[in-house]
Amino acid sequence: MELPSRYLREAVEQLSTLPGIGKRTALRLVLDILKRPEDEVARFSNAFMTLKSEVKTCQKCGNLSDSIICSICADPKRDHQTVCVVEDLRDILAIEATTMYNGVYHVLGGVISPMDGIGPEELNISALLDKIKTDAVNEVILALNTSMEGDTTNFYLYKKIQPFNIKVTTITRGISVGAELHYADEISLGRSLSQRIPFETTFEF
């Protein structure tokens, strides 16, 4: 059925571009927004405009932050010689919730996925290699999702890091194969992180 208003239609179209939001869900959300007071809708809209204009990418690790250096990288109490490589912010939040990791992070911004047109050059890999060269890194933990794309990216990173002769580890398979890291329960994730193993033992070369 054709929606009775072009403004309604446009709002539904925009909301349905978000991941996991279909047209039916988008219509339900738009109708809810219409019922709200104008000042509340203004705050809602301003929150997203401010989000887009003010949120920055940390120059050291690629995490999202209100400043050019995120709070984790700026914390002198963190172990800056241990770097945990993750896909995005959700994985950082999941690992931080375990309270079992005190190093810093490096956010790739995705994984290698030829089917989606994502190659190594689309990811934040060169910055990781620069960090290893200049920041006296002792260990890199590969903590990407246990999927084919995640494993492919882990292997690619391992081959790139190998010449630097530093310790490269990965989380143990307490996380189910195919599971996304940020959906893991804190106990399983914490155990997988604390019991990490040398990366080369997970593959036959």
N, C-alpha and C positions, 0 to 999 in steps of 0.2 A: 504493500500500500504506500502511495506517495505521501510523504509528510506534508502537513498543511502550511508549513512556514519554511522559507528558504534559509532563514537564520537558524532555525532548529536543525534543518538538514545539514548545514555547514558545520554546526557544533558537533553533531553526531559523526560526521565524516572525519573531523579532526581527532576526536577522542578514539575513534576506531582504528586510527593509525598506531596507537600504542600497542605494545606486545601483549597478547592475551586478552585484548578487549575487542569483542565482536560488535556488530551493529546493534544487536538486541541489548547487550550490556551498556553500550554507549548511550543508547536512547534512554535507558533507565537512569543513568547518571545525569544526563542532561535535564531530564524532567525533575530530578531531585534538586539540581542547582537552580532551576527556575523558581522553585518554591522558597528559596532562601532569601533573607533580606539583602538589599543591594549592597550594604556595607560589608556583609559577610562574603558576598561574591567578589567584591573589590579586593578584599584581603586575600582570598583564594587566588585571584588572578595575579596580584602583586607578588605573592610568594613565588610563583613560577617565573615571573619576569626578573625578580631579584636573584633567584636561583641561577638563571641563565647568565646574568651579567656579573655576578659576584663570585661564584664558585670557581676556583682555580685548580690547576693541576700542579701538584708538588714538583718542583724542579729536580728534586733528588730521586724520588721513587715513582712518580706518576700517580700517586694517590690523590683523591679529591680533598680540597682544603679551602679554608677561607683566606689563607695567605700563601705566598709562593713556596714556603717550606712547611710541610704538614707537621702536626704536633708530635708524631712518632719520630720522624727524622730529626726534629729539633730537640728531642729529649736526650740529654747527656747520659742518662742512666741506662739507655738501651745499648745492647751489644751491636755496635755498628760494623763489626767484622763478620757477622752472620746475616746473610740476606735470604729471605724467603720469597721465592718467585710465585706470584699468584696471577689469576686472570683479571679480577676486578675487585672493587671495594667490598662486595659481598663476602668474598673469601677472607679479606682482612678482618672484617667484623666477626666472622665465624671463628677464626683462629684466636683473635683477641679475647673472645668470650670464654675460651678454655683456660685463660690465665697461665698457660704453660709455655709461652714463648716470649722471649725478651729481646729478640733481635729486631732488625728492621725489615722492610719489604721492598719488593720491586714489582710494579703492576705492569703486565704486558699489554693489557687492553684487549685481550682476546686470545685465540689459539689458531694455529695453522689449520686452515680448512679449504683445500682447493675447490671443493664443491660450492663453497660460498664466495670464492674469489679472494680468499684471505691468504696471502703468502707471508713469509718472514718479514718482508719490507714494510708490511702494514702494521707490524707490531712494534712495541717499544723494546726491541732487542739490542740495538746499537748502544742505547743508553746504559743497559745492563753491562755490556762488555766494557764500556768506558768506566763504569763504576768499579769493576773488578780491577782494571788497570791502575786506577788512581787512588782507591780508598782502602788499600791493604785488607781486602776481603779474605777471610780464612775459609769460609764455608758458604756454599750456595745450596739452599734447599729447594728442590723442584716440587712444588705443591699445587700442580694443576689438576683439573678434574680427571678422574680415571675413565676416560673415554678414548676412542681411537684417535681423535684430534688432540686430546691432551697428551696422550702417550707419544704421538708423533712430534709434538712441540717439545716435550721433555727430551726426547732423543736428539732433536736438532740442537737444542740448547746445550746438551751435554757435549756434543761434538764441537761446538763453538767454544765452550769453556775449558775443555780438556787441555789445550796447550798452555793454560796459565798455571797448571800443576797445583790447583787448590782442591779442597774436599768438595765433592758434589754428592748430595744425598737426596733421597726422596722419601715421602711419607709411606709407611707400611700399608698393606692392603686391608687394614681394619675398615677402610672405606670401601663399600661395595663397588665392584667394577661397573662403570656406567653411571654412577651416582655423581651428583654435583656437590662440590665441597661445602657450599654454604647451606645445604640441606642436612648435612650430617649432624648427629647429636654431639654435644660438647665433649662427652666422655670418650666416644670413639675417635673423634677428631684429635683430641688432646693426646690420647694414647698413640695414635698413628704418627703424630708429630714427634712425641718424645722418644718413640722407638724407631725413628727413621733409620734407613739403611743406606749403604753406599749405592749410588745409582747403577754402577756397572753390574751389580749382582742381579738386577732385575731384567737384564737383557742378555742374550747370547750374541756375542760379537763374532 
